[in-house]
Amino acid sequence: MADSMTDSMANTPNVPTMGLSLQDIEMPTPPGVDWSFWTTLLGWSVLGLLMIVLLLWIGRRYYLPLQLSLQLQRLQHSALKSAAESADGELIIDKTQLWRLYGWAKLLQRHLGKTKAEMVSMESFMQRLNQLGFSQADVSRETYIQLVIQARVLLQKRAFLRLSAPVDSNMTSKDS
């Protein structure tokens, strides 16, 4: 039997193999839906949506308190720069500055947590702002600074990072 195999191999002519190689022939894809494209697109879409939600969450949790802190610093600085002297030599804050602080406080109130302690302290702050805003008496620099300090305390309760230092002593004078 071994002889018959060697005999048949010897009788087969040598076929030149130049340029002749077996190639894989792919079957044509049947018409229909390309599911790999749609699943990839769905995966990237879900990933993009999760990234947007994460960025919004980070913005609300970390950026908003930082933004409110910077706004409070600007309010304090502009109010103390525009303070005018009264007849008895006391520095008076303009009512428009007080109403700007009120607008800032409304923004903080909207984004403040809903715990009982935060709501009580915010209500007392808003009540004090309302009393000063609707009274005929002028608002002194010291009263305004006390309001800003109370606003910073409220903001620190909401913030997760240490956002602002206490009221700067240089900011209490009109010369700065």
Solvent accessible surface area in square Angstrom, and as a share of the most:
residue,aa,sasa,rsa
1,M,198,0.88
2,A,76,0.59
3,D,116,0.60
4,S,68,0.44
5,M,130,0.58
6,T,86,0.50
7,D,86,0.45
8,S,61,0.39
9,M,144,0.64
10,A,81,0.63
11,N,119,0.61
12,T,84,0.49
13,P,110,0.69
14,N,150,0.77
15,V,103,0.59
16,P,99,0.62
17,T,109,0.63
18,M,172,0.77
19,G,84,0.81
20,L,127,0.63
21,S,86,0.56
22,L,184,0.92
23,Q,147,0.66
24,D,141,0.73
25,I,158,0.80
26,E,154,0.69
27,M,162,0.72
28,P,115,0.72
29,T,122,0.71
30,P,112,0.70
31,P,138,0.87
32,G,72,0.69
33,V,86,0.49
34,D,84,0.44
35,W,174,0.61
36,S,76,0.49
37,F,107,0.45
38,W,128,0.45
39,T,82,0.47
40,T,75,0.44
41,L,82,0.41
42,L,117,0.58
43,G,41,0.39
44,W,167,0.58
45,S,62,0.40
46,V,74,0.42
47,L,86,0.43
48,G,33,0.32
49,L,113,0.56
50,L,108,0.54
51,M,97,0.43
52,I,98,0.50
53,V,84,0.48
54,L,83,0.41
55,L,113,0.56
56,L,123,0.61
57,W,125,0.44
58,I,67,0.34
59,G,24,0.23
60,R,126,0.46
61,R,77,0.28
62,Y,78,0.30
63,Y,132,0.50
64,L,23,0.12
65,P,3,0.02
66,L,74,0.37
67,Q,61,0.27
68,L,2,0.01
69,S,2,0.01
70,L,82,0.41
71,Q,45,0.20
72,L,0,0.00
73,Q,69,0.31
74,R,152,0.55
75,L,24,0.12
76,Q,4,0.02
77,H,70,0.31
78,S,43,0.28
79,A,0,0.00
80,L,4,0.02
81,K,106,0.45
82,S,60,0.38
83,A,2,0.02
84,A,58,0.45
85,E,120,0.54
86,S,37,0.24
87,A,119,0.92
88,D,116,0.60
89,G,48,0.46
90,E,71,0.32
91,L,22,0.11
92,I,31,0.16
93,I,3,0.02
94,D,75,0.39
95,K,54,0.23
96,T,74,0.43
97,Q,13,0.06
98,L,1,0.01
99,W,87,0.30
100,R,132,0.48
101,L,0,0.00
102,Y,51,0.20
103,G,39,0.37
104,W,9,0.03
105,A,0,0.00
106,K,92,0.39
107,L,43,0.21
108,L,0,0.00
109,Q,51,0.23
110,R,159,0.58
111,H,37,0.16
112,L,10,0.05
113,G,29,0.28
114,K,153,0.65
115,T,78,0.45
116,K,158,0.67
117,A,74,0.57
118,E,23,0.10
119,M,99,0.44
120,V,89,0.51
121,S,25,0.16
122,M,3,0.01
123,E,98,0.44
124,S,54,0.35
125,F,0,0.00
126,M,11,0.05
127,Q,107,0.48
128,R,85,0.31
129,L,2,0.01
130,N,52,0.27
131,Q,110,0.49
132,L,38,0.19
133,G,9,0.09
134,F,151,0.63
135,S,43,0.28
136,Q,175,0.78
137,A,67,0.52
138,D,96,0.50
139,V,2,0.01
140,S,16,0.10
141,R,51,0.19
142,E,87,0.39
143,T,35,0.20
144,Y,0,0.00
145,I,15,0.08
146,Q,93,0.41
147,L,0,0.00
148,V,0,0.00
149,I,69,0.35
150,Q,49,0.22
151,A,0,0.00
152,R,19,0.07
153,V,77,0.45
154,L,3,0.02
155,L,1,0.00
156,Q,56,0.25
157,K,100,0.43
158,R,35,0.13
159,A,15,0.12
160,F,107,0.45
161,L,96,0.48
162,R,177,0.64
163,L,28,0.14
164,S,10,0.06
165,A,62,0.48
166,P,97,0.61
167,V,26,0.15
168,D,71,0.37
169,S,88,0.57
170,N,101,0.52
171,M,32,0.14
172,T,41,0.24
173,S,48,0.31
174,K,88,0.37
175,D,141,0.73
176,S,51,0.33
